[in-house]
Amino acid sequence: MHADWIAADWGTSNLRLWAIGPEGQVLTERASPDGMGKLTPDGFEPALLALVDDLLEPGRVTQVLICGMAGARQGWIEAPYTATPCPPASLSPILAKTSDPRLSVRILPGVSQCNPADVMRGEETQIAGLVASDPEFDGTLCLPGTHTKWVRVAGGQIMHFRTAMTGEMFALLSRQSVLRHSVISDDFSEAAFADGLAMSLSAPEGLLLDLFSIRPASLLNNTPPEAARARLSGLLIGSELAATRDYWQDLPVVVIGDAALSTRYVDALTRAGATARSSEHPALALNGLIAAHAHLSKELT
């Protein structure tokens, strides 16, 4: 089984790729823990070959199209950002140097914004996947995670976007701050989440005060850890929604990402009065790579 071409999503922690056949069908999907964060620039080609060596046809050059952190400054080769507004699927990829003659590797750039300064790398390919499936979409995409992206999309283009460090702040506060003593739980209180969300949405300026109150509430009122953890989440997401109101108020919102986290954001947005839903397309990164490959093939012919 030899690939016609290979699509790859290379993140900080993992590499995921798909071998595509001559009719556009997925022949196989593979993954490894060799993310960008574990590699030096000279380690990327061996990590790729470890997954695809048997998929490469002898005597033929196989195209590999990569999105994500392989194009970061610390990655295989830096793929400079493309400034907004821009279409997500037609970004010009950078050719990476390879020693194996069977490989031709191109890495898609990320997207940048000057004012206010912001960047994304990898999310633009998921956005391209959604635009390919819904070219008339006019609204906002929310991609929750460690750094949540809020992206305004219209006319098939990324118009502008903002990034919120909500996921990273939750991790830091729950693991390294004084709150860590109060939020140790795998359970989750929906009522406490809703309460924290409502408080931050109505008075986001009080966030730092409300965050600290989680600790004395557990000391004085015996607030259970699942309630404290959920309140922390609600306070942070509520503050994020208050700051991004222009992105979701009176606009349709599609949330893209991990199912559990997407559900949490859809719930929060709905409580805030937004019209929100989770994406119905599970393979957006692959769909975006396929759209980008189609555009690149036209340019190369």
C-alpha positions as CSV (number, residue, x, y, z in Angstrom):
1,M,0.0,0.0,0.0
2,H,1.6,3.2,-1.2
3,A,0.3,6.7,-0.6
4,D,-0.5,9.1,-3.4
5,W,0.3,11.9,-0.9
6,I,0.4,12.3,2.8
7,A,-1.4,14.8,5.1
8,A,0.0,15.5,8.5
9,D,-1.0,17.5,11.6
10,W,2.1,18.1,13.6
11,G,1.4,19.5,17.0
12,T,3.5,20.3,20.1
13,S,2.8,16.9,21.7
14,N,1.9,14.6,18.9
15,L,2.1,13.8,15.2
16,R,-0.9,12.6,13.3
17,L,-1.0,11.7,9.6
18,W,-3.2,10.2,6.9
19,A,-2.1,8.4,3.8
20,I,-4.3,9.5,0.9
21,G,-4.9,7.3,-2.1
22,P,-5.2,8.2,-5.8
23,E,-9.0,8.6,-5.5
24,G,-8.7,10.8,-2.5
25,Q,-9.6,8.0,0.0
26,V,-7.8,7.7,3.3
27,L,-5.7,4.5,3.1
28,T,-4.5,4.6,6.7
29,E,-4.2,6.9,9.7
30,R,-1.2,6.9,12.0
31,A,0.1,8.8,15.0
32,S,3.1,9.1,17.3
33,P,4.1,11.0,20.4
34,D,6.9,12.7,18.5
35,G,5.5,16.2,18.8
36,M,7.4,19.4,18.0
37,G,8.3,19.9,21.6
38,K,10.4,16.7,21.7
39,L,12.3,17.3,18.5
40,T,15.2,19.3,17.2
41,P,15.0,20.5,13.5
42,D,17.1,17.5,12.4
43,G,14.8,15.1,14.2
44,F,11.7,15.8,12.1
45,E,12.5,13.8,9.0
46,P,13.4,10.6,11.0
47,A,10.2,11.0,13.0
48,L,8.2,11.3,9.9
49,L,9.9,8.4,8.2
50,A,9.3,6.2,11.2
51,L,5.6,6.4,10.4
52,V,5.5,6.6,6.6
53,D,8.5,4.6,5.3
54,D,6.4,1.7,4.1
55,L,3.9,4.0,2.5
56,L,6.5,5.6,0.1
57,E,6.6,4.1,-3.4
58,P,10.2,3.3,-4.4
59,G,11.5,5.5,-7.3
60,R,8.7,8.0,-6.8
61,V,8.5,11.4,-4.9
62,T,5.6,11.5,-2.5
63,Q,4.2,14.8,-1.5
64,V,3.7,15.5,2.2
65,L,1.7,18.5,3.3
66,I,2.0,19.4,7.0
67,C,0.1,21.9,9.2
68,G,0.8,22.9,12.8
69,M,3.9,23.4,14.9
70,A,6.4,21.8,12.5
71,G,6.4,25.3,10.9
72,A,7.1,27.1,14.2
73,R,10.4,28.9,14.8
74,Q,11.4,25.9,17.0
75,G,10.1,23.4,14.4
76,W,11.4,21.7,11.2
77,I,11.6,25.0,9.3
78,E,9.9,28.3,10.1
79,A,6.9,28.9,7.9
80,P,6.2,32.7,8.2
81,Y,2.7,33.8,9.2
82,T,0.2,35.0,6.6
83,A,-1.5,38.2,7.7
84,T,-5.3,38.6,8.0
85,P,-7.6,38.9,6.2
86,C,-6.8,35.7,4.3
87,P,-8.4,32.5,3.0
88,P,-7.3,29.6,5.3
89,A,-6.9,27.0,2.6
90,S,-4.7,28.9,0.1
91,L,-1.8,29.8,2.3
92,S,1.6,29.3,0.5
93,P,3.5,26.4,2.1
94,I,7.3,26.4,2.7
95,L,9.4,23.6,1.2
96,A,11.4,21.7,4.0
97,K,14.8,20.3,3.3
98,T,14.8,16.5,3.2
99,S,17.6,13.9,2.6
100,D,15.3,11.0,1.5
101,P,14.7,11.4,-2.2
102,R,11.2,9.8,-1.9
103,L,10.0,12.8,0.1
104,S,8.8,16.3,-0.9
105,V,7.7,18.0,2.3
106,R,5.8,21.3,2.4
107,I,4.7,23.0,5.6
108,L,1.7,25.4,5.8
109,P,2.2,28.7,7.5
110,G,0.2,30.0,10.4
111,V,-1.9,33.2,10.4
112,S,-1.0,36.5,12.1
113,Q,-2.8,39.7,13.0
114,C,-1.0,43.0,13.7
115,N,-3.5,45.0,15.7
116,P,-4.0,43.6,18.3
117,A,-1.0,41.3,17.9
118,D,-2.0,37.7,17.6
119,V,-1.0,34.4,15.9
120,M,-2.3,31.0,15.3
121,R,-0.6,27.9,13.9
122,G,-2.6,24.8,13.1
123,E,-6.1,26.1,13.8
124,E,-6.2,27.8,10.4
125,T,-6.3,24.3,8.8
126,Q,-9.3,23.3,10.9
127,I,-10.9,26.5,9.8
128,A,-10.1,25.6,6.2
129,G,-11.8,22.3,6.8
130,L,-15.0,23.9,8.1
131,V,-15.0,26.5,5.3
132,A,-14.6,23.7,2.7
133,S,-17.7,22.0,4.1
134,D,-19.7,25.2,4.6
135,P,-18.3,27.9,2.2
136,E,-21.1,30.3,3.0
137,F,-20.5,30.4,6.7
138,D,-20.6,33.9,8.1
139,G,-20.0,34.0,11.9
140,T,-17.5,33.1,14.6
141,L,-15.5,29.9,15.2
142,C,-14.5,29.2,18.7
143,L,-11.6,26.7,19.1
144,P,-11.3,26.0,22.9
145,G,-8.1,24.6,24.4
146,T,-5.0,25.7,26.2
147,H,-5.2,28.9,24.2
148,T,-8.7,29.4,22.9
149,K,-9.2,31.0,19.5
150,W,-12.1,33.3,18.6
151,V,-12.1,33.7,14.8
152,R,-14.4,35.9,12.7
153,V,-15.0,34.2,9.4
154,A,-16.8,35.7,6.4
155,G,-16.6,35.3,2.6
156,G,-14.4,32.2,3.0
157,Q,-11.8,34.3,4.8
158,I,-10.3,34.7,8.3
159,M,-11.1,38.3,9.0
160,H,-9.7,38.8,12.5
161,F,-9.3,36.8,15.7
162,R,-8.3,36.8,19.3
163,T,-6.7,34.3,21.6
164,A,-7.6,33.7,25.3
165,M,-5.2,31.9,27.7
166,T,-8.2,30.5,29.6
167,G,-7.0,26.8,29.5
168,E,-3.5,27.7,30.5
169,M,-4.7,29.9,33.3
170,F,-7.0,27.1,34.6
171,A,-4.1,24.7,34.6
172,L,-1.7,27.1,36.4
173,L,-4.3,28.1,39.0
174,S,-5.5,24.6,39.7
175,R,-2.0,23.1,39.9
176,Q,0.4,25.8,41.1
177,S,-1.6,28.5,43.0
178,V,-3.1,28.5,46.5
179,L,-6.3,27.3,44.9
180,R,-4.7,23.9,44.2
181,H,-5.6,22.8,47.7
182,S,-9.3,23.4,47.1
183,V,-9.9,22.0,43.5
184,I,-8.5,18.5,43.7
185,S,-11.3,16.5,42.1
186,D,-12.3,14.6,39.0
187,D,-15.9,15.4,39.5
188,F,-17.7,18.6,38.3
189,S,-20.6,20.6,39.7
190,E,-22.8,22.0,37.0
191,A,-24.5,24.4,39.5
192,A,-21.2,25.8,40.7
193,F,-20.0,26.2,37.1
194,A,-23.2,28.2,36.2
195,D,-22.8,30.4,39.3
196,G,-19.2,31.2,38.5
197,L,-20.0,31.8,34.8
198,A,-22.9,34.2,35.7
199,M,-20.7,36.1,38.2
200,S,-17.9,36.7,35.7
201,L,-20.2,37.6,32.8
202,S,-22.0,40.2,34.9
203,A,-18.9,41.6,36.7
204,P,-15.7,40.6,34.9
205,E,-13.8,43.3,36.6
206,G,-14.0,41.4,39.9
207,L,-12.3,38.2,38.5
208,L,-9.2,38.4,40.7
209,L,-11.2,38.9,43.8
210,D,-13.7,36.1,42.9
211,L,-10.9,33.7,42.2
212,F,-9.4,34.1,45.6
213,S,-12.8,33.6,47.3
214,I,-12.6,30.0,46.1
215,R,-10.0,29.2,48.8
216,P,-11.7,30.7,51.9
217,A,-15.0,29.2,50.8
218,S,-13.5,25.8,51.1
219,L,-11.9,26.6,54.4
220,L,-14.9,28.3,56.0
221,N,-17.9,26.7,54.3
222,N,-16.5,23.3,53.5
223,T,-17.2,23.8,49.8
224,P,-16.5,20.4,48.1
225,P,-13.6,20.3,45.7
226,E,-15.8,19.4,42.7
227,A,-17.8,22.7,43.3
228,A,-14.6,24.7,43.8
229,R,-13.1,23.3,40.6
230,A,-16.3,23.9,38.6
231,R,-16.5,27.5,40.0
232,L,-12.9,28.2,38.9
233,S,-13.8,27.0,35.4
234,G,-17.0,29.1,35.3
235,L,-15.2,32.2,36.5
236,L,-12.5,31.9,33.8
237,I,-14.8,31.1,30.9
238,G,-17.2,33.8,32.0
239,S,-14.4,36.3,32.0
240,E,-13.4,35.1,28.5
241,L,-16.9,35.4,27.2
242,A,-17.3,38.9,28.6
243,A,-14.0,39.9,26.8
244,T,-15.1,38.4,23.5
245,R,-18.7,39.6,23.4
246,D,-18.2,41.2,20.0
247,Y,-17.3,37.8,18.6
248,W,-20.4,36.0,19.7
249,Q,-23.2,38.5,20.3
250,D,-25.7,38.5,17.4
251,L,-23.5,36.1,15.4
252,P,-23.7,32.3,15.0
253,V,-20.9,30.5,16.8
254,V,-19.5,27.0,15.9
255,V,-17.3,25.5,18.5
256,I,-14.5,23.2,17.2
257,G,-12.4,20.9,19.5
258,D,-12.5,18.2,22.1
259,A,-16.0,17.0,22.6
260,A,-16.2,17.5,26.4
261,L,-14.7,21.0,26.2
262,S,-16.8,22.0,23.2
263,T,-19.9,21.0,25.2
264,R,-18.8,23.1,28.1
265,Y,-18.3,26.2,25.8
266,V,-21.6,25.6,24.0
267,D,-23.4,25.5,27.3
268,A,-21.6,28.6,28.5
269,L,-22.4,30.5,25.3
270,T,-26.0,29.4,25.4
271,R,-26.4,30.6,29.0
272,A,-24.9,33.9,27.9
273,G,-27.6,34.3,25.2
274,A,-25.5,33.3,22.1
275,T,-26.5,31.0,19.3
276,A,-23.9,28.3,19.5
277,R,-23.4,24.7,18.4
278,S,-20.5,22.2,18.2
279,S,-19.0,21.3,14.8
280,E,-20.6,18.3,13.2
281,H,-17.5,17.5,11.2
282,P,-14.9,15.5,13.3
283,A,-12.1,15.5,10.7
284,L,-11.6,19.2,10.1
285,A,-7.8,19.2,10.2
286,L,-7.8,16.5,7.5
287,N,-10.5,18.2,5.5
288,G,-8.4,21.5,5.7
289,L,-5.3,19.7,4.5
290,I,-7.2,18.2,1.6
291,A,-8.5,21.6,0.6
292,A,-5.0,23.1,0.9
293,H,-3.5,20.2,-1.1
294,A,-6.1,20.8,-3.9
295,H,-5.2,24.5,-4.0
296,L,-1.4,23.7,-4.1
297,S,-1.9,21.1,-6.8
298,K,-3.5,23.8,-9.0
299,E,-0.5,26.1,-8.4
300,L,2.0,23.4,-9.2
301,T,0.4,22.4,-12.5
